[in-house]
């Protein structure tokens, strides 16, 4: 499911948003569905979005699947299970990180349940990759005299003039961030500014 989501992200966001909020505008649906997927990536459930954005009664992600253009389908229930299984497996390979968290949580914070530990561990791991990516983008800009006007938790906002320079900056920052973080990073230029993540 994770591979399918990466390959058909825009379709999944559009289909999920239309399923949950058919009476809301297309862009708003997409933004909401992106938040739903991010929540699942970080330990949220299939219905964690309901308080913030109620949907039509009976519309749920549990048991629902999106039929995609390539003949494949995406099932949020399976995606969520994959995220949990992957995180649990990676935690087993990180005994030193878990020891660090245990020390940090001593005392009143020491009684965290397994789910809380998993969410916290994943948050720290993802922050490390995000920080490495952001620092690589920032360094790329500094070395080329590109003006950075804002730092984000996982990226930068940079000012670039001209479509050719914009594309070159996006590609350069993506290469630098991918090399530094160890993850495939895509940088998308928008309206003369580059908002990266």
N, CA, C and O of each residue as an XYZ file, in Angstrom:
788
protein
N       0.816     -1.199      0.000
C       0.000      0.000      0.000
C       0.862      1.266      0.000
O       0.516      2.264     -0.632
N       1.980      1.210      0.713
C       2.854      2.385      0.770
C       3.407      2.698     -0.615
O       3.444      3.857     -1.029
N       3.831      1.670     -1.321
C       4.348      1.861     -2.680
C       3.259      2.424     -3.596
O       3.519      3.322     -4.396
N       2.062      1.903     -3.477
C       0.948      2.397     -4.294
C       0.657      3.854     -3.960
O       0.420      4.661     -4.859
N       0.672      4.195     -2.672
C       0.410      5.581     -2.285
C       1.453      6.526     -2.870
O       1.111      7.607     -3.351
N       2.722      6.126     -2.832
C       3.783      6.972     -3.379
C       3.582      7.179     -4.884
O       3.761      8.286     -5.390
N       3.218      6.129     -5.583
C       3.058      6.226     -7.046
C       1.774      6.935     -7.474
O       1.732      7.551     -8.539
N       0.736      6.853     -6.657
C      -0.562      7.429     -7.029
C      -1.040      8.438     -5.996
O      -2.241      8.557     -5.751
N      -0.122      9.154     -5.398
C      -0.480     10.041     -4.288
C      -1.610     11.003     -4.642
O      -2.583     11.109     -3.896
N      -1.497     11.698     -5.754
C      -2.511     12.688     -6.123
C      -3.880     12.041     -6.320
O      -4.898     12.603     -5.914
N      -3.905     10.873     -6.936
C      -5.184     10.166     -7.134
C      -5.784      9.726     -5.801
O      -6.990      9.849     -5.585
N      -4.942      9.217     -4.918
C      -5.432      8.766     -3.602
C      -6.005      9.939     -2.823
O      -7.082      9.832     -2.237
N      -5.285     11.062     -2.813
C      -5.772     12.243     -2.096
C      -7.091     12.737     -2.683
O      -8.003     13.100     -1.940
N      -7.196     12.753     -3.999
C      -8.429     13.213     -4.642
C      -9.592     12.267     -4.355
O     -10.690     12.712     -4.019
N      -9.353     10.966     -4.488
C     -10.425      9.992     -4.275
C     -10.861      9.950     -2.814
O     -12.056      9.912     -2.519
N      -9.891      9.957     -1.901
C     -10.230      9.934     -0.482
C     -10.973     11.178     -0.052
O     -11.940     11.102      0.706
N     -10.525     12.323     -0.534
C     -11.189     13.575     -0.206
C     -12.604     13.621     -0.734
O     -13.510     14.082     -0.040
N     -12.811     13.146     -1.961
C     -14.152     13.127     -2.551
C     -15.061     12.155     -1.806
O     -16.259     12.402     -1.664
N     -14.490     11.048     -1.329
C     -15.270     10.058     -0.587
C     -15.734     10.612      0.761
O     -16.894     10.451      1.139
N     -14.822     11.262      1.478
C     -15.152     11.733      2.827
C     -15.923     13.045      2.845
O     -16.815     13.234      3.672
N     -15.579     13.955      1.928
C     -16.184     15.296      1.938
C     -16.672     15.676      0.535
O     -16.107     16.583     -0.076
N     -17.688     15.019      0.018
C     -18.134     15.294     -1.354
C     -18.671     16.712     -1.559
O     -18.708     17.197     -2.690
N     -19.085     17.377     -0.489
C     -19.666     18.721     -0.618
C     -18.657     19.837     -0.413
O     -19.041     21.002     -0.306
N     -17.371     19.503     -0.355
C     -16.316     20.494     -0.116
C     -15.530     20.674     -1.411
O     -15.451     19.747     -2.218
N     -14.947     21.857     -1.621
C     -14.163     22.133     -2.826
C     -12.987     21.184     -3.003
O     -12.483     20.616     -2.035
N     -12.560     21.020     -4.237
C     -11.508     20.054     -4.594
C     -10.213     20.296     -3.827
O      -9.641     19.350     -3.286
N      -9.739     21.533     -3.768
C      -8.468     21.823     -3.079
C      -8.573     21.564     -1.578
O      -7.640     21.044     -0.966
N      -9.703     21.926     -0.994
C      -9.896     21.706      0.442
C      -9.939     20.213      0.751
O      -9.381     19.767      1.753
N     -10.602     19.441     -0.111
C     -10.640     17.976      0.065
C      -9.227     17.400      0.060
O      -8.863     16.582      0.904
N      -8.437     17.858     -0.929
C      -7.068     17.348     -1.063
C      -6.240     17.688      0.172
O      -5.511     16.838      0.684
N      -6.348     18.921      0.650
C      -5.599     19.329      1.842
C      -6.000     18.503      3.057
O      -5.150     18.075      3.837
N      -7.299     18.283      3.210
C      -7.771     17.480      4.345
C      -7.267     16.047      4.253
O      -6.807     15.476      5.242
N      -7.356     15.471      3.062
C      -6.927     14.078      2.898
C      -5.428     13.943      3.100
O      -4.961     12.929      3.619
N      -4.672     14.949      2.699
C      -3.229     14.921      2.943
C      -2.960     14.913      4.448
O      -2.069     14.203      4.915
N      -3.723     15.696      5.204
C      -3.576     15.705      6.662
C      -3.959     14.355      7.264
O      -3.334     13.904      8.224
N      -4.985     13.706      6.704
C      -5.401     12.380      7.168
C      -4.273     11.370      6.955
O      -3.969     10.577      7.846
N      -3.661     11.402      5.782
C      -2.572     10.466      5.479
C      -1.363     10.745      6.368
O      -0.728      9.811      6.857
N      -1.041     12.017      6.580
C       0.077     12.356      7.470
C      -0.191     11.866      8.886
O       0.717     11.386      9.565
N      -1.437     11.988      9.331
C      -1.790     11.509     10.665
C      -1.577     10.001     10.767
O      -1.047      9.514     11.765
N      -1.987      9.263      9.741
C      -1.770      7.812      9.763
C      -0.289      7.473      9.751
O       0.139      6.515     10.394
N       0.495      8.259      9.018
C       1.948      8.042      9.005
C       2.536      8.185     10.405
O       3.548      7.564     10.728
N       1.899      9.001     11.225
C       2.423      9.302     12.558
C       1.620      8.659     13.685
O       1.619      9.155     14.812
N       0.944      7.565     13.384
C       0.270      6.805     14.435
C      -1.205      7.100     14.603
O      -1.843      6.506     15.473
N      -1.775      7.990     13.811
C      -3.200      8.298     13.915
C      -4.056      7.179     13.352
O      -3.600      6.378     12.537
N      -5.302      7.137     13.797
C      -6.221      6.098     13.355
C      -6.976      6.469     12.098
O      -6.814      7.563     11.558
N      -7.801      5.548     11.640
C      -8.583      5.748     10.428
C      -9.669      6.809     10.599
O     -10.198      7.318      9.611
N     -10.003      7.141     11.836
C     -11.070      8.117     12.081
C     -10.585      9.325     12.877
O     -11.403     10.082     13.400
N      -9.279      9.519     12.978
C      -8.745     10.611     13.803
C      -9.114     11.984     13.261
O      -9.006     12.976     13.982
N      -9.535     12.061     12.036
C      -9.897     13.326     11.378
C     -11.315     13.782     11.705
O     -11.646     14.946     11.479
N     -12.162     12.896     12.230
C     -13.596     13.186     12.379
C     -13.907     14.403     13.239
O     -14.825     15.158     12.920
N     -13.169     14.611     14.317
C     -13.459     15.751     15.199
C     -13.237     17.074     14.474
O     -14.020     18.014     14.617
N     -12.163     17.133     13.698
C     -11.840     18.377     13.003
C     -12.709     18.601     11.769
O     -13.144     19.722     11.505
N     -12.963     17.523     11.010
C     -13.718     17.646      9.770
C     -14.775     16.553      9.673
O     -14.532     15.531      9.031
N     -15.932     16.735     10.287
C     -16.977     15.708     10.168
C     -17.342     15.483      8.706
O     -17.270     16.401      7.888
N     -17.727     14.272      8.392
C     -18.106     13.967      7.011
C     -19.554     13.486      6.975
O     -20.230     13.400      8.001
N     -19.994     13.184      5.793
C     -21.341     12.646      5.619
C     -21.455     11.357      6.430
O     -20.550     10.524      6.379
N     -22.558     11.171      7.184
C     -22.715      9.940      7.965
C     -22.517      8.697      7.091
O     -23.008      8.624      5.965
N     -21.804      7.751      7.626
C     -21.538      6.514      6.902
C     -20.289      6.555      6.045
O     -19.844      5.514      5.563
N     -19.711      7.733      5.843
C     -18.486      7.828      5.049
C     -17.298      7.595      5.982
O     -17.054      8.372      6.905
N     -16.581      6.533      5.729
C     -15.447      6.169      6.569
C     -14.319      5.628      5.704
O     -14.537      5.253      4.552
N     -13.122      5.590      6.258
C     -11.996      4.999      5.531
C     -11.880      3.504      5.804
O     -11.265      2.773      5.026
N     -12.472      3.048      6.911
C     -12.423      1.626      7.249
C     -13.179      0.821      6.187
O     -14.373      1.026      5.971
N     -12.471     -0.086      5.537
C     -13.086     -0.926      4.518
C     -13.216     -0.274      3.146
O     -13.587     -0.946      2.183
N     -12.921      1.009      3.037
C     -13.029      1.712      1.754
C     -11.752      1.510      0.948
O     -10.673      1.351      1.519
N     -11.872      1.516     -0.367
C     -10.671      1.496     -1.209
C     -10.871      2.353     -2.433
O     -11.984      2.496     -2.940
N      -9.781      2.917     -2.898
C      -9.782      3.769     -4.091
C      -9.300      2.941     -5.274
O      -8.239      2.320     -5.214
N     -10.081      2.935     -6.345
C      -9.677      2.275     -7.589
C      -8.866      3.290     -8.393
O      -9.350      4.385     -8.681
N      -7.642      2.930     -8.753
C      -6.709      3.876     -9.367
C      -6.535      3.631    -10.865
O      -6.874      2.562    -11.373
N      -6.012      4.620    -11.550
C      -5.924      4.588    -13.012
C      -5.053      3.453    -13.551
O      -5.281      2.983    -14.665
N      -4.077      3.014    -12.794
C      -3.185      1.947    -13.261
C      -3.736      0.559    -13.041
O      -3.037     -0.429    -13.266
N      -5.004      0.466    -12.597
C      -5.605     -0.847    -12.364
C      -5.397     -1.368    -10.951
O      -5.897     -2.438    -10.603
N      -4.664     -0.622    -10.133
C      -4.441     -1.025     -8.748
C      -5.448     -0.314     -7.846
O      -6.158      0.593     -8.280
N      -5.496     -0.737     -6.595
C      -6.382     -0.064     -5.648
C      -5.597      0.265     -4.387
O      -4.596     -0.377     -4.069
N      -6.073      1.272     -3.684
C      -5.451      1.708     -2.435
C      -6.452      1.536     -1.306
O      -7.587      2.004     -1.390
N      -6.013      0.848     -0.232
C      -6.878      0.591      0.916
C      -6.272      1.236      2.163
O      -5.238      0.773      2.643
N      -6.889      2.291      2.697
C      -6.359      2.968      3.876
C      -6.165      2.038      5.084
O      -5.208      2.208      5.839
N      -7.048      1.074      5.273
C      -6.910      0.151      6.414
C      -5.602     -0.634      6.324
O      -4.892     -0.787      7.317
N      -5.293     -1.124      5.136
C      -4.039     -1.856      4.941
C      -2.838     -0.927      5.062
O      -1.809     -1.305      5.623
N      -2.969      0.291      4.534
C      -1.887      1.272      4.630
C      -1.550      1.545      6.091
O      -0.376      1.562      6.462
N      -2.556      1.756      6.912
C      -2.328      2.045      8.333
C      -1.631      0.874      9.022
O      -0.711      1.080      9.814
N      -2.064     -0.354      8.726
C      -1.408     -1.539      9.314
C       0.054     -1.605      8.892
O       0.918     -1.920      9.710
N       0.341     -1.314      7.628
C       1.724     -1.319      7.143
C       2.570     -0.301      7.909
O       3.703     -0.594      8.291
N       2.022      0.889      8.131
C       2.756      1.915      8.858
C       3.081      1.452     10.271
O       4.204      1.632     10.741
N       2.117      0.862     10.943
C       2.334      0.375     12.307
C       3.365     -0.746     12.335
O       4.257     -0.752     13.183
N       3.244     -1.700     11.403
C       4.176     -2.829     11.363
C       5.596     -2.370     11.064
O       6.550     -2.857     11.672
N       5.738     -1.432     10.126
C       7.063     -0.918      9.772
C       7.705     -0.199     10.950
O       8.889     -0.387     11.227
N       6.927      0.620     11.640
C       7.453      1.343     12.796
C       7.861      0.376     13.894
O       8.938      0.515     14.473
N       7.009     -0.605     14.187
C       7.321     -1.591     15.234
C       8.594     -2.359     14.889
O       9.432     -2.595     15.759
N       8.742     -2.750     13.625
C       9.945     -3.465     13.205
C      11.196     -2.616     13.317
O      12.237     -3.090     13.771
N      11.097     -1.364     12.905
C      12.258     -0.475     12.977
C      12.642     -0.195     14.427
O      13.823     -0.047     14.738
N      11.658     -0.123     15.308
C      11.958      0.128     16.729
C      12.791     -0.999     17.331
O      13.663     -0.760     18.166
N      12.516     -2.219     16.903
C      13.272     -3.366     17.430
C      14.756     -3.266     17.071
O      15.614     -3.790     17.781
N      15.043     -2.591     15.966
C      16.423     -2.424     15.518
C      17.075     -1.164     16.082
O      18.176     -0.800     15.668
N      16.410     -0.499     17.018
C      16.914      0.767     17.574
C      16.985      0.735     19.098
O      16.374      1.583     19.748
N      17.700     -0.202     19.680
C      17.701     -0.295     21.146
C      18.282      0.946     21.829
O      17.823      1.322     22.907
N      19.281      1.585     21.221
C      19.866      2.768     21.871
C      18.895      3.941     21.881
O      18.836      4.688     22.858
N      18.136      4.109     20.805
C      17.136      5.184     20.775
C      16.059      4.930     21.822
O      15.596      5.862     22.479
N      15.667      3.690     21.976
C      14.651      3.358     22.981
C      15.189      3.589     24.399
O      14.457      4.056     25.271
N      16.469      3.261     24.630
C      17.083      3.537     25.940
C      17.076      5.036     26.228
O      16.810      5.456     27.354
N      17.368      5.836     25.210
C      17.360      7.284     25.373
C      15.968      7.771     25.788
O      15.831      8.573     26.712
N      14.948      7.280     25.099
C      13.585      7.691     25.435
C      13.206      7.265     26.844
O      12.549      8.016     27.565
N      13.617      6.065     27.241
C      13.309      5.607     28.600
C      13.936      6.535     29.648
O      13.296      6.877     30.642
N      15.175      6.934     29.419
C      15.833      7.858     30.352
C      15.105      9.195     30.383
O      14.904      9.776     31.449
N      14.713      9.675     29.214
C      14.029     10.954     29.114
C      12.679     10.923     29.835
O      12.244     11.927     30.399
N      12.027      9.767     29.810
C      10.692      9.658     30.394
C      10.688      9.227     31.844
O       9.617      8.981     32.399
N      11.826      9.128     32.469
C      11.859      8.717     33.884
C      11.041      9.690     34.721
O      10.897     10.865     34.382
N      10.513      9.174     35.814
C       9.696     10.020     36.681
C       8.264     10.042     36.206
O       7.704      9.005     35.850
N       7.669     11.221     36.200
C       6.241     11.309     35.887
C       5.901     10.940     34.452
O       4.761     10.579     34.160
N       6.887     11.028     33.542
C       6.603     10.660     32.156
C       6.958      9.209     31.870
O       6.824      8.757     30.733
N       7.399      8.484     32.860
C       7.896      7.135     32.650
C       6.844      6.085     32.412
O       7.182      4.955     32.059
N       5.587      6.410     32.589
C       4.536      5.406     32.482
C       3.808      5.469     31.143
O       2.589      5.306     31.091
N       4.525      5.698     30.095
C       3.911      5.756     28.774
C       3.572      4.351     28.287
O       4.302      3.398     28.559
N       2.472      4.232     27.572
C       2.111      2.932     27.021
C       2.890      2.679     25.727
O       3.598      3.555     25.230
N       2.744      1.476     25.198
C       3.513      1.085     24.008
C       3.209      1.989     22.821
O       4.114      2.334     22.061
N       1.955      2.377     22.650
C       1.590      3.244     21.528
C       2.254      4.612     21.648
O       2.748      5.149     20.656
N       2.271      5.182     22.852
C       2.918      6.484     23.063
C       4.406      6.401     22.775
O       4.981      7.314     22.181
N       5.026      5.314     23.192
C       6.460      5.138     22.932
C       6.718      5.053     21.429
O       7.678      5.633     20.920
N       5.852      4.325     20.728
C       6.023      4.163     19.293
C       5.884      5.499     18.565
O       6.690      5.819     17.692
N       4.868      6.273     18.920
C       4.643      7.567     18.278
C       5.816      8.514     18.544
O       6.281      9.203     17.635
N       6.293      8.545     19.797
C       7.413      9.420     20.142
C       8.680      9.004     19.404
O       9.397      9.848     18.867
N       8.952      7.701     19.377
C      10.152      7.208     18.684
C      10.113      7.613     17.216
O      11.099      8.122     16.684
N       8.972      7.387     16.558
C       8.869      7.701     15.137
C       9.035      9.199     14.903
O       9.659      9.611     13.925
N       8.485     10.006     15.790
C       8.616     11.452     15.670
C      10.080     11.874     15.692
O      10.505     12.693     14.877
N      10.847     11.321     16.617
C      12.270     11.667     16.704
C      13.032     11.222     15.460
O      13.873     11.962     14.950
N      12.747     10.032     14.975
C      13.440      9.517     13.794
C      13.130     10.390     12.576
O      14.032     10.747     11.819
N      11.850     10.734     12.390
C      11.475     11.555     11.245
C      12.045     12.965     11.353
O      12.429     13.553     10.342
N      12.107     13.511     12.551
C      12.679     14.844     12.729
C      14.144     14.872     12.321
O      14.620     15.861     11.763
N      14.853     13.795     12.598
C      16.272     13.746     12.239
C      16.441     13.822     10.722
O      17.282     14.569     10.222
N      15.636     13.046      9.993
C      15.721     13.065      8.526
C      15.283     14.420      7.981
O      15.897     14.938      7.048
N      14.225     14.998      8.555
C      13.752     16.312      8.107
C      14.818     17.382      8.332
O      15.049     18.228      7.469
N      15.461     17.340      9.493
C      16.496     18.329      9.795
C      17.675     18.189      8.839
O      18.217     19.192      8.373
N      18.076     16.955      8.544
C      19.183     16.738      7.611
C      18.825     17.268      6.226
O      19.659     17.875      5.555
N      17.589     17.039      5.802
C      17.132     17.526      4.505
C      17.114     19.049      4.468
O      17.586     19.656      3.507
N      16.571     19.666      5.513
C      16.493     21.135      5.575
C      17.878     21.758      5.559
O      18.109     22.737      4.850
N      18.801     21.202      6.334
C      20.158     21.750      6.389
C      20.869     21.619      5.045
O      21.634     22.504      4.661
N      20.625     20.526      4.332
C      21.240     20.352      3.009
C      20.686     21.381      2.018
O      21.438     21.925      1.210
N      19.396     21.648      2.073
C      18.794     22.659      1.189
C      19.331     24.047      1.516
O      19.638     24.834      0.620
N      19.439     24.331      2.795
C      19.949     25.630      3.225
C      21.398     25.821      2.772
O      21.762     26.889      2.280
N      22.210     24.799      2.937
C      23.610     24.870      2.523
C      23.708     25.066      1.007
O      24.527     25.854      0.533
N      22.875     24.350      0.248
C      22.882     24.488     -1.206
C      22.597     25.945     -1.570
O      23.280     26.512     -2.422
N      21.602     26.550     -0.936
C      21.243     27.944     -1.213
C      22.388     28.899     -0.847
O      22.721     29.803     -1.613
N      22.971     28.692      0.308
C      24.062     29.566      0.755
C      25.240     29.514     -0.200
O      25.829     30.550     -0.506
N      25.593     28.334     -0.676
C      26.731     28.177     -1.574
C      26.503     28.836     -2.933
O      27.460     29.163     -3.634
N      25.231     29.033     -3.306
C      24.921     29.603     -4.616
C      24.334     31.006     -4.543
O      23.910     31.558     -5.558
N      24.310     31.575     -3.367
C      23.799     32.924     -3.196
C      22.298     33.055     -3.376
O      21.805     34.132     -3.710
N      21.566     31.970     -3.159
C      20.105     31.995     -3.255
C      19.545     32.463     -1.915
O      19.907     31.931     -0.865
N      18.667     33.453     -1.954
C      18.124     34.049     -0.732
C      17.052     33.152     -0.108
O      16.054     32.819     -0.746
N      17.275     32.774      1.136
C      16.302     31.998      1.899
C      15.555     32.972      2.797
O      16.167     33.723      3.555
N      14.212     32.956      2.706
C      13.415     33.914      3.478
C      12.692     33.282      4.663
O      12.142     33.994      5.502
N      12.689     31.956      4.739
C      12.032     31.297      5.865
C      12.530     29.866      5.993
O      12.779     29.190      4.996
N      12.671     29.417      7.228
C      12.977     28.014      7.490
C      11.708     27.336      7.971
O      10.986     27.878      8.808
N      11.437     26.155      7.445
C      10.294     25.347      7.865
C      10.834     24.176      8.680
O      12.045     23.959      8.721
N       9.960     23.427      9.323
C      10.470     22.313     10.123
C      11.178     21.274      9.268
O      12.059     20.567      9.758
N      10.805     21.171      7.994
C      11.445     20.188      7.129
C      11.928     20.781      5.806
O      12.273     20.038      4.888
N      11.958     22.095      5.699
C      12.380     22.679      4.440
C      12.707     24.153      4.550
O      12.892     24.691      5.642
N      12.773     24.794      3.396
C      13.094     26.218      3.320
C      12.167     26.891      2.315
O      11.601     26.237      1.439
N      12.020     28.199      2.452
C      11.368     29.003      1.424
C      12.462     29.895      0.853
O      13.058     30.695      1.574
N      12.724     29.756     -0.439
C      13.810     30.491     -1.091
C      13.256     31.329     -2.236
O      12.290     30.937     -2.891
N      13.875     32.488     -2.473
C      13.471     33.389     -3.557
C      14.379     33.152     -4.764
O      15.603     33.235     -4.663
N      13.752     32.853     -5.916
C      14.499     32.603     -7.143
C      13.782     33.304     -8.290
O      12.553     33.272     -8.357
N      14.535     33.945     -9.204
C      13.940     34.653    -10.345
C      14.094     33.840    -11.617
O      15.174     33.325    -11.904
N      13.013     33.724    -12.383
C      13.055     33.059    -13.683
C      12.755     31.579    -13.592
O      13.174     30.906    -12.650
N      12.024     31.073    -14.582
C      11.609     29.670    -14.586
C      12.788     28.710    -14.669
O      12.785     27.664    -14.019
N      13.793     29.056    -15.462
C      14.964     28.180    -15.601
C      15.720     28.089    -14.281
O      16.097     26.998    -13.853
N      15.941     29.229    -13.635
C      16.634     29.243    -12.349
C      15.813     28.526    -11.279
O      16.364     27.870    -10.396
N      14.494     28.660    -11.370
C      13.603     28.004    -10.424
C      13.729     26.487    -10.520
O      13.853     25.796     -9.508
N      13.694     25.977    -11.758
C      13.823     24.532    -11.970
C      15.200     24.036    -11.535
O      15.318     22.974    -10.924
N      16.237     24.806    -11.851
C      17.603     24.427    -11.469
C      17.751     24.372     -9.940
O      18.368     23.452     -9.405
N      17.185     25.354     -9.253
C      17.268     25.391     -7.788
C      16.515     24.220     -7.172
O      16.996     23.591     -6.230
N      15.339     23.933     -7.702
C      14.547     22.817     -7.173
C      15.297     21.499     -7.339
O      15.356     20.687     -6.416
N      15.870     21.296     -8.527
C      16.620     20.058     -8.780
C      17.868     19.983     -7.908
O      18.180     18.929     -7.354
N      18.584     21.104     -7.786
C      19.800     21.118     -6.972
C      19.525     20.847     -5.506
O      20.234     20.068     -4.871
N      18.490     21.492     -4.963
C      18.153     21.253     -3.557
C      17.680     19.827     -3.334
O      17.993     19.224     -2.307
N      16.927     19.278     -4.284
C      16.449     17.900     -4.158
C      17.623     16.920     -4.129
O      17.643     15.991     -3.320
N      18.598     17.131     -5.013
C      19.776     16.248     -5.032
C      20.544     16.333     -3.714
O      20.943     15.314     -3.149
N      20.746     17.568     -3.229
C      21.502     17.759     -1.986
C      20.772     17.133     -0.796
O      21.392     16.477      0.041
N      19.463     17.337     -0.723
C      18.682     16.807      0.394
C      18.603     15.286      0.352
O      18.661     14.629      1.391
N      18.469     14.727     -0.851
C      18.425     13.268     -0.994
C      19.742     12.650     -0.532
O      19.751     11.664      0.205
N      20.852     13.239     -0.973
C      22.167     12.717     -0.593
C      22.394     12.805      0.911
O      22.960     11.887      1.504
N      21.966     13.886      1.527
C      22.222     14.096      2.961
C      21.299     13.274      3.850
O      21.739     12.730      4.863
N      20.003     13.174      3.477
C      19.039     12.510      4.357
C      18.959     11.011      4.148
O      18.551     10.278      5.048
N      19.348     10.548      2.959
C      19.227      9.123      2.676
C      17.846      8.734      2.170
O      17.576      7.551      1.961
N      16.965      9.715      1.970
C      15.628      9.482      1.449
C      15.463     10.244      0.146
O      16.096     11.279     -0.060
N      14.616      9.733     -0.730
C      14.319     10.431     -1.983
C      13.537     11.695     -1.663
O      12.433     11.619     -1.124
N      14.092     12.850     -1.988
C      13.458     14.134     -1.697
C      13.083     14.811     -3.005
O      13.897     14.890     -3.925
N      11.850     15.299     -3.089
C      11.374     16.053     -4.240
C      11.121     17.487     -3.800
O      10.507     17.719     -2.758
N      11.584     18.438     -4.577
C      11.373     19.853     -4.285
C      10.476     20.427     -5.380
O      10.797     20.324     -6.564
N       9.368     21.024     -4.992
C       8.387     21.543     -5.942
C       8.385     23.068     -5.913
O       8.027     23.659     -4.895
N       8.782     23.725     -7.024
C       8.753     25.198     -7.057
C       7.334     25.713     -7.231
O       6.538     25.131     -7.968
N       7.020     26.818     -6.544
C       5.688     27.406     -6.646
C       5.774     28.923     -6.764
O       6.319     29.582     -5.879
N       5.245     29.476     -7.840
C       5.067     30.914     -8.030
C       6.301     31.764     -7.714
O       6.208     32.755     -6.989
N       7.434     31.378     -8.251
C       8.638     32.177     -8.067
C       9.334     31.941     -6.735
O      10.428     32.455     -6.504
N       8.707     31.168     -5.862
C       9.345     30.795     -4.610
C       9.436     29.287     -4.563
O       8.650     28.583     -5.198
N      10.376     28.810     -3.826
C      10.485     27.362     -3.684
C      10.122     27.010     -2.252
O      10.828     27.379     -1.313
N       9.027     26.299     -2.094
C       8.615     25.789     -0.784
C       9.001     24.331     -0.783
O       8.453     23.551     -1.563
N       9.906     23.948      0.051
C      10.382     22.581      0.012
C       9.923     21.802      1.226
O       9.638     22.361      2.286
N       9.859     20.488      1.038
C       9.551     19.591      2.155
C      10.078     18.213      1.847
O       9.926     17.299      2.657
